[in-house]
Amino acid sequence: MSQTSVLELIRSDIAANRGYPKSVVVLTGYRIAHAMRSRKGIHNRVAYLGVVTTYKFLSEWLLGIEIPAATQIGPGLRLRHGIGVVINPAVVIGADVMIRQNVTLGNRRTNHDCPVIGDHVELGAGAVVIGPCQIGEGARIGAGAIVIHDVPPGGTAIASAATIREKPVAENLEPRDCTTGPAEISPAATIMIGSPYGITP
């Protein structure tokens, strides 16, 4: 990868992440580390180790965003918030993809059975895409969706909505007159009140 192409990729990432300085910093570090990773020669390898160590410390340790230098990512990646994003090195990501916070892209059974994300795909917050699946161009993965199969171009993967259950009605909880003395407490209630860990005090 030439120096010119690296600069073009950085410019495309900056344009795609205006107003998100954290994303710009992480993606700029990724582009530089990714470009240096393929260079040959002992001096380049030493330089790469310094760059990738700095990049990993900044992105993973400080910002909580795991985008390995080995991952193949097309131009214009839109990283929204970014915290909690985890990507396997074998994942392939196309151009103009949007990734929101807490997204996981990874393997399922072997180290390299990872998804291929097409161009213009949007991944909602908390989405999980694992295994050797193809996410077609322009597809949308909803927040919290877990995807293990192919999604066709323009398709949408939607997570099941949360099930709402009403609070169970407590039995035999009649109002007591507090002026007549302390209420009797059952042994079970004593355990719950006396110790939050369920251990008899």
Residue pairs with C-beta under 8 A, 6 or more apart in sequence:
1 34
1 35
1 38
3 35
6 31
6 32
6 35
8 75
9 31
9 75
10 27
10 28
10 31
12 75
12 76
13 23
13 24
13 27
13 28
13 31
13 75
13 76
13 77
14 24
14 28
15 76
16 76
16 77
16 78
16 96
17 23
17 24
17 27
17 78
17 79
20 79
20 80
20 81
20 82
22 63
22 82
23 78
23 79
23 80
23 82
25 58
25 63
26 58
26 59
26 63
26 65
26 67
26 79
26 82
27 67
27 77
27 79
29 54
29 55
29 58
29 59
30 55
30 59
30 67
30 69
30 71
30 73
32 51
32 55
33 48
33 51
33 52
33 55
33 69
34 69
34 70
34 71
34 73
36 44
36 47
36 48
36 51
36 52
37 48
37 52
37 69
37 70
39 45
39 48
52 69
55 69
59 65
59 66
59 67
60 66
63 82
63 83
64 82
64 83
64 84
65 79
65 82
65 83
65 84
65 85
66 85
66 86
66 87
67 73
67 85
67 87
68 87
68 88
68 89
70 89
70 90
71 87
71 88
71 89
71 90
71 91
71 92
71 93
72 91
72 92
72 93
73 93
73 97
74 93
74 94
74 95
74 96
74 97
74 119
75 95
75 96
76 95
76 96
76 97
77 93
77 96
77 97
77 99
78 96
78 97
78 98
78 99
79 85
79 99
80 98
80 99
80 100
80 101
81 100
81 101
81 125
82 99
82 101
83 101
83 102
84 101
84 102
84 103
85 99
85 101
85 102
85 103
85 104
86 103
86 104
86 105
86 106
87 93
87 104
87 105
87 106
88 105
88 106
88 107
88 114
90 107
90 111
90 112
90 113
90 114
91 105
91 106
91 114
91 115
91 116
91 117
92 114
92 115
92 116
92 117
93 105
93 117
94 116
94 117
94 118
94 119
94 120
94 121
94 137
95 119
95 120
96 119
96 120
97 117
97 119
97 120
97 121
97 122
97 123
98 121
98 122
98 123
99 123
100 123
100 124
100 125
100 127
100 143
101 125
101 126
102 125
102 126
103 123
103 124
103 125
103 126
103 127
103 128
103 129
104 127
104 128
104 129
104 130
105 114
105 115
105 117
105 123
105 129
105 130
106 114
106 129
106 130
107 113
107 114
107 130
107 131
108 130
108 131
108 132
108 148
109 131
113 131
113 132
114 130
114 131
114 132
115 129
115 130
115 131
115 132
115 133
115 134
115 135
115 147
116 133
116 134
116 135
117 123
117 129
117 135
118 134
118 135
118 136
118 137
118 138
118 139
118 153
119 137
119 138
120 137
120 138
121 135
121 136
121 137
121 138
121 139
121 140
121 141
122 139
122 140
122 141
123 129
123 141
124 140
124 141
124 142
124 143
124 144
124 145
125 143
125 144
126 143
126 144
127 141
127 142
127 143
127 144
127 145
127 146
127 147
127 157
128 145
128 146
128 147
129 135
129 141
129 147
129 148
130 146
130 147
130 148
131 148
133 147
133 148
133 149
133 150
133 151
134 150
134 151
135 141
135 147
135 150
135 151
136 150
136 151
136 152
136 153
136 154
136 155
137 153
137 154
138 153
138 154
139 151
139 152
139 153
139 154
139 155
139 156
139 157
140 155
140 156
140 157
141 147
141 151
141 156
141 157
142 156
142 157
142 158
142 159
143 159
144 159
145 157
145 158
145 159
146 159
147 157
151 157
176 183
185 193
190 201
191 198
191 199
191 200
191 201
192 198
194 200
194 201
195 201
